[in-house]
Amino acid sequence: MAAVNDMEKKLAEYKCDTNEAICLKLVRFPEDVEDESTTFHPEFSHQLYGDDEVAFGYKGLQIQLYYSAGNLNTLFKVKYTSRVTDKFDCVEPDDVEGKVREIIPAGFCCNTDDFISLLEKEANFRPFGSLQHTYKVHNVEAGEDLSYHIHKVDISCPGFREYHERLQTFLMWFIETASFIDVDDDRWDFFLVFEKYNKDGETLYATVGYMTVYNYYVYPDKTRPRVSQMLILPPFQGEGHGAQLLETVHRYYCTLAKVQDITAEDPSESYVKLRDFVLVKLCLTLSSFSNEKLSLGFSEEMASEAREKLKINKKHARRVYEILRLRNTDMSDEEKAREFRLEVKKRLFGPYRKNQRELTKMRKCLRPEELASHISQMDTSLQHEELEKSYQDVLADYRRVLERLAQA
């Protein structure tokens, strides 16, 4: 038994956290390759390495995936200080290299010198598609305003298919349920964010992030663009690029008469917060969301104007109304705070009201013992507690949006 325990301890030394082992980099200059400060790591690796996100069989494992900043030419190397088969028989290490090869397209470098030689070609790289928006962000470290461009592109653009194959590999590391899309479907639109910078008098571009949008058909002659994937790469997160990208996408589709409204596929909590901020900014320009009209409650005029001018559906317009109503409400005034609370809770009560209707139907067809079981699950006091918690969560979310709006 002691021998078995000793073996288990030795084998445990050969387990590596794959989120730490995977080293990602966006390389602009040759010196970036050896600069540890430019390295970043995945948030997730379970789609390749299992739910425990552990690779077995190596000590000092380092899976290097380095990309040239613009065209995303790729360097892929696997390093380790020792491997389990060096000391133990009948135990095979995980195929960590094969897992990565499943998602990165052919044509990557395995030699650092070959990769560095490709950096010289970055000066020839130009963003794909048509320019939609430019903006600047002040960079404290650089002590200057940096320039960013947002482009719209489709898969027919020369060279974009190969570039997109490299770009989408980042999804596996930063979106928990990511999957690659069928780019041959011409209903896909792509929006890309690039940083424009100078090196030795030359203008270069670095990839910042992107969004994919699928145009669904709506009978009889409309489309409904649905945001599918959105990612701002980690070195650029927290700088406002997501808001710039989402607002640009909304403004693009607002100009198209065939678009009914804009939605999102299975939005994450962070995306919902971003969307709240962007839609509130956009709706501030609408007359139906003026301070005077906000005090009168949510109206069909708001829903209609938001849909017609900004392609915002009624559900999202109602949420924008509540955020702006909160901004105009003195929450220290008990009566005004109560009015706001009751209005939001009235909307939140919808699912509970549905339960009550279902209970009425159940009374007609369930035996007494079955009915008692359902009633116990729909306890009124519990519903009130859940409703209050939902309200407090919504209030906290709305306040965060307003804080960001005040800083914009």
C-alpha positions in Angstrom: 0.0 0.0 0.0 2.8 2.4 0.9 4.4 1.7 -2.5 1.1 2.6 -4.2 0.9 5.9 -2.3 4.4 6.8 -3.1 3.7 6.2 -6.8 0.6 8.3 -6.6 2.6 11.2 -5.1 5.2 10.9 -7.8 2.6 10.9 -10.5 0.9 13.9 -9.0 4.0 15.9 -9.6 3.4 15.5 -13.3 0.0 17.2 -13.3 -0.2 20.7 -14.7 -2.9 23.4 -14.7 -3.5 23.9 -18.4 -4.8 27.5 -17.9 -1.3 28.3 -16.4 0.6 26.1 -18.9 -0.9 27.8 -22.0 1.0 31.0 -22.8 -0.6 33.4 -25.3 1.1 36.4 -26.9 0.4 39.1 -29.4 3.8 40.0 -30.8 4.6 43.3 -32.4 8.4 43.4 -32.0 11.0 40.5 -31.9 11.8 41.4 -28.3 8.2 40.6 -27.3 8.8 36.9 -27.8 11.0 36.7 -24.7 9.2 39.5 -22.7 7.2 37.8 -20.0 5.1 40.9 -19.4 3.4 40.4 -22.8 2.2 36.9 -22.0 -1.4 36.2 -21.0 -3.3 33.0 -20.2 -6.7 31.5 -20.9 -9.7 31.8 -18.8 -10.8 28.3 -19.9 -9.2 25.3 -21.4 -11.8 22.6 -20.6 -12.9 22.3 -24.2 -9.5 20.8 -25.1 -8.3 19.4 -21.8 -11.4 18.3 -19.9 -13.4 19.7 -17.1 -10.6 19.6 -14.6 -8.4 21.6 -16.9 -5.3 19.5 -16.1 -2.7 17.9 -18.3 -0.9 14.8 -17.0 2.6 13.6 -17.7 4.7 16.7 -17.6 6.7 18.9 -15.3 7.2 22.6 -16.1 4.8 22.4 -19.0 4.6 25.4 -21.3 2.3 25.5 -24.3 3.3 28.5 -26.3 0.8 30.0 -28.8 2.3 33.3 -30.0 0.6 35.4 -32.7 1.9 38.3 -34.8 -0.2 41.3 -33.7 -1.8 42.1 -37.0 -2.1 39.1 -39.4 -2.0 36.6 -36.5 0.7 34.4 -38.0 1.2 31.7 -35.4 4.2 30.2 -33.4 3.3 27.0 -31.6 5.8 25.2 -29.3 5.5 22.8 -26.4 8.2 22.9 -23.7 8.6 20.9 -20.5 11.4 20.1 -18.0 10.6 16.4 -17.8 8.0 13.9 -19.0 6.5 11.0 -17.1 7.7 8.3 -19.5 11.2 9.3 -18.8 11.0 7.6 -15.4 7.8 5.5 -15.3 6.9 2.6 -17.5 3.3 1.8 -18.7 2.1 5.4 -18.0 1.5 7.6 -21.1 1.5 11.4 -20.9 -1.5 13.3 -22.3 -1.2 14.4 -26.0 -1.2 18.1 -25.2 0.3 19.0 -28.6 -2.3 17.0 -30.5 -5.2 18.8 -28.7 -3.9 22.2 -29.8 -3.3 21.0 -33.4 -7.0 20.2 -33.6 -8.0 23.9 -33.4 -5.1 25.9 -35.0 -5.1 26.0 -38.8 -2.1 24.6 -40.8 0.7 26.9 -41.7 1.9 27.8 -38.2 5.6 28.0 -37.3 7.4 25.7 -34.9 10.7 27.6 -35.0 11.1 31.0 -33.3 13.4 32.4 -36.0 10.9 31.6 -38.7 8.2 33.3 -36.7 10.3 36.4 -36.1 11.1 36.7 -39.9 7.3 36.9 -40.5 7.1 40.0 -38.3 8.9 41.9 -41.0 5.8 41.4 -43.2 3.4 42.9 -40.7 4.0 46.3 -42.3 2.1 45.0 -45.3 -0.9 43.9 -43.3 -4.0 46.1 -43.7 -7.5 45.6 -42.0 -10.0 43.7 -44.0 -13.3 45.1 -45.2 -14.8 48.6 -45.0 -14.1 51.1 -42.3 -17.1 51.8 -40.1 -15.8 53.9 -37.2 -12.6 55.4 -35.7 -12.0 56.5 -32.2 -9.1 57.3 -29.7 -8.4 56.0 -26.3 -5.9 57.7 -23.9 -3.2 55.3 -22.9 -1.6 56.3 -19.6 1.5 54.1 -20.0 2.2 55.5 -23.5 1.2 59.0 -22.4 -0.8 59.6 -25.6 -4.0 58.9 -27.4 -4.0 55.7 -29.4 -6.1 55.3 -32.6 -8.6 52.4 -33.2 -10.5 51.4 -36.3 -13.6 49.2 -36.6 -14.2 47.4 -39.9 -17.0 45.3 -41.3 -16.1 42.4 -43.5 -17.7 39.3 -45.0 -16.0 36.0 -45.8 -15.6 36.8 -49.5 -12.9 39.3 -48.7 -9.5 38.0 -50.1 -7.4 36.6 -47.3 -10.0 37.0 -44.6 -11.0 33.3 -44.4 -7.5 32.3 -43.4 -7.1 35.2 -41.0 -10.5 34.3 -39.3 -9.4 30.7 -38.9 -6.5 32.0 -36.8 -8.5 34.6 -35.0 -11.3 32.2 -33.9 -8.9 30.0 -32.0 -8.9 32.6 -29.2 -12.6 31.8 -28.6 -11.7 28.4 -27.1 -9.7 30.1 -24.3 -12.0 33.0 -23.4 -15.6 32.0 -24.2 -16.8 29.1 -22.0 -19.1 27.4 -24.5 -17.4 28.6 -27.7 -17.7 26.8 -31.0 -16.4 27.5 -34.5 -18.9 28.8 -37.0 -19.7 27.8 -40.6 -18.2 30.7 -42.5 -19.5 29.4 -45.8 -23.0 30.6 -44.8 -23.2 34.0 -46.4 -25.6 35.3 -43.6 -22.6 35.9 -41.3 -21.2 39.5 -40.8 -17.9 40.1 -39.1 -16.8 43.3 -37.3 -13.2 43.7 -36.4 -11.3 46.1 -34.1 -7.7 47.2 -34.9 -5.3 49.4 -33.2 -3.4 51.7 -35.6 0.2 52.4 -34.6 3.6 53.5 -35.9 6.9 51.7 -36.0 10.0 53.3 -37.5 7.8 55.6 -39.6 5.6 52.8 -40.9 1.9 52.5 -40.1 0.9 49.1 -38.7 -2.3 47.5 -37.3 -2.8 45.2 -34.3 -5.8 43.0 -33.8 -7.9 44.0 -30.8 -11.1 42.0 -31.0 -14.1 41.1 -33.1 -17.8 40.2 -33.2 -19.7 37.8 -35.4 -23.4 38.5 -36.3 -25.8 36.1 -38.0 -28.7 37.6 -40.1 -31.8 35.5 -39.4 -34.8 35.7 -41.8 -38.0 37.3 -40.4 -41.2 36.8 -42.4 -42.0 38.3 -44.8 -39.1 40.5 -45.8 -37.0 41.4 -42.7 -33.9 40.2 -41.0 -32.9 39.9 -37.4 -29.2 40.3 -36.8 -28.2 38.2 -33.8 -24.8 38.7 -32.1 -23.2 35.3 -31.8 -19.7 35.8 -30.6 -17.9 38.8 -29.2 -14.3 39.0 -27.9 -11.9 41.7 -27.0 -8.5 40.2 -26.5 -7.1 40.4 -22.9 -4.3 42.9 -23.5 -7.0 45.4 -24.6 -9.8 44.6 -22.1 -11.1 47.3 -19.7 -10.4 50.2 -22.2 -13.9 50.6 -23.6 -13.4 48.7 -26.9 -16.4 46.4 -26.3 -18.8 49.4 -26.0 -17.3 51.0 -29.1 -17.7 47.8 -31.1 -21.3 47.1 -30.0 -22.4 50.7 -30.6 -20.8 50.6 -34.0 -22.6 47.4 -34.9 -26.0 48.9 -33.7 -25.4 52.0 -35.7 -24.6 50.0 -38.8 -27.8 47.9 -38.7 -29.9 50.9 -37.8 -29.3 52.3 -41.3 -30.8 49.2 -42.9 -34.5 49.3 -43.6 -34.7 45.5 -43.8 -33.6 45.0 -40.2 -36.4 44.4 -37.7 -34.4 44.4 -34.5 -31.0 43.3 -33.1 -30.6 40.5 -30.6 -27.9 38.3 -29.1 -27.5 34.5 -28.9 -27.4 33.3 -25.3 -25.9 36.5 -23.9 -23.5 36.3 -21.0 -23.9 38.4 -17.9 -21.0 40.7 -18.9 -22.6 41.1 -22.4 -26.0 42.1 -20.9 -24.2 44.8 -18.8 -22.4 46.1 -21.9 -25.6 46.1 -23.9 -27.4 48.0 -21.2 -24.8 50.7 -21.3 -24.8 51.0 -25.1 -28.5 51.0 -25.5 -29.0 53.6 -22.8 -26.5 55.8 -24.5 -28.3 55.4 -27.8 -31.8 56.0 -26.3 -30.7 59.2 -24.7 -31.0 60.7 -28.2 -34.7 59.8 -28.5 -37.4 62.3 -27.7 -39.7 59.6 -26.2 -37.0 59.0 -23.5 -36.9 62.6 -22.4 -37.0 63.4 -18.7 -40.5 64.7 -18.9 -41.8 61.5 -20.6 -39.9 59.1 -18.3 -41.9 60.3 -15.3 -45.1 59.2 -17.1 -44.1 55.6 -17.3 -43.1 53.2 -20.0 -45.1 53.9 -23.2 -45.8 52.4 -26.6 -44.2 55.5 -28.0 -40.9 54.5 -26.4 -41.1 50.9 -27.7 -42.0 52.2 -31.2 -39.3 54.8 -31.5 -36.6 52.5 -30.1 -37.6 49.8 -32.6 -37.9 52.1 -35.6 -34.9 54.3 -35.1 -32.5 52.0 -33.2 -33.8 48.5 -33.9 -34.2 47.8 -30.2 -37.0 45.4 -29.3 -39.6 46.1 -26.7 -38.1 44.0 -23.9 -34.8 45.9 -24.1 -36.5 49.3 -24.5 -38.3 48.6 -21.3 -35.0 47.8 -19.5 -33.5 51.1 -20.9 -36.6 53.0 -19.6 -36.1 51.6 -16.1 -32.4 52.5 -16.0 -33.2 56.1 -17.1 -36.2 56.3 -14.8 -33.8 55.3 -11.9 -31.4 58.1 -13.0 -34.3 60.6 -12.7 -35.6 59.3 -9.4 -34.6 60.7 -6.0 -34.3 57.4 -4.2 -33.9 59.2 -0.9 -37.6 60.3 -1.3 -39.5 57.3 0.1 -42.6 57.9 -2.0 -40.6 58.2 -5.3 -38.5 55.3 -4.4 -41.6 53.2 -3.7 -43.1 54.2 -7.1 -40.0 53.1 -8.9 -39.8 49.8 -6.9 -43.4 48.9 -7.5 -43.1 49.5 -11.2 -40.0 47.3 -11.6 -41.5 44.6 -9.4 -44.6 44.6 -11.5 -42.5 43.6 -14.5 -40.5 41.1 -12.5 -43.7 39.6 -11.1 -44.7 38.2 -14.6 -43.3 34.7 -14.0 -45.0 34.5 -10.6 -48.3 35.6 -12.2 -47.9 32.8 -14.7 -47.5 30.3 -11.8 -50.8 31.6 -10.3 -52.6 31.0 -13.6 -51.1 27.5 -13.8 -52.3 26.8 -10.2 -55.9 27.8 -11.2 -55.8 25.2 -13.9 -54.3 22.6 -11.6 -57.2 23.0 -9.2 -59.5 21.5 -11.8 -57.5 18.5 -12.7 -55.2 17.4 -9.8 -56.0 15.2 -6.9 -55.8 17.0 -3.5 -52.5 15.5 -2.5 -50.9 16.5 -5.9 -52.3 20.0 -5.6 -51.0 20.4 -2.1 -47.5 19.4 -3.4 -47.6 22.1 -6.1 -48.9 24.7 -3.7 -46.0 24.0 -1.3 -43.6 24.6 -4.1 -45.3 28.0 -4.9 -45.2 29.3 -1.3 -46.3 33.0 -1.4 -43.8 34.2 1.2 -41.0 32.5 -0.7 -42.1 34.2 -3.9 -42.0 37.6 -2.2 -38.4 36.9 -1.0 -37.3 35.9 -4.5 -39.1 38.9 -6.0 -37.3 41.2 -3.6 -33.9 39.6 -4.3 -34.5 40.0 -8.1 -35.4 43.6 -7.6 -32.2 44.3 -5.5 -30.1 42.5 -8.2 -31.7 44.6 -11.0 -31.2 47.8 -9.0 -27.5 47.0 -8.5 -27.1 46.3 -12.2 -28.8 49.5 -13.2 -26.7 51.6 -10.8 -23.5 50.1 -12.4 -24.7 51.2 -15.8 -25.5 54.7 -14.5 -22.0 55.0 -12.9 -20.4 54.1 -16.2 -22.7 56.5 -18.0 -21.6 59.3 -15.7 -17.9 58.6 -16.5 -18.4 58.3 -20.3 
